[in-house]
Amino acid sequence: MCTACACGTAESASAQVETGGGSVYQVSGMTCGHCVSSVSGEIGKVGGVSDVQVDLATGAVTVSGAGFSDEEIRAAVDRAGYALVTPSPASAS
């Protein structure tokens, strides 16, 4: 059972996708597909975000778009019930 969100998911579901660029954030506490959905949904609501890709296995969240700030992403992750591990993003290669 997912202990992070208590959704009852018995096994982890990966949302790993090849990324072509963007800002990469490290998010802690995600353990299942529901967690991925919550985080990507909240980040997707941030103005200027055009795409969100989540790698559940590593906790890496790649955010594409323009005009959003690290603080807006941090707040979105907080609203989803998780936390950013890194203070600022790295560029995806």
C-alpha positions, 0 to 999 in steps of 0.5 A: 500500500502506498504510504505517502498518499494512502491511496491503496495502490499495491504496486508502483507504477512508473511514469518515466519518459524520455525528456528533451529539455526543461528544468529538472526538480527532485521530489521526495515521497512519491511511491505510486502512480497516484503520487505521480498524478498528484504532483504532475497535476499540481505542477501542470496548473502553474502558469507557463508550464507546458509539460511535466514528466515524472520519473517515479523511480528516481523522483526526477520531475522535468518541467518544460515551459517558460515564465514560471519560477522555482518558488511556484514549482515548490508551492505546487509540489507542496500543495500536492503533499510532497517536497522538493529535495533540491533547492533549484533545478538542473537543466535536462540534457 
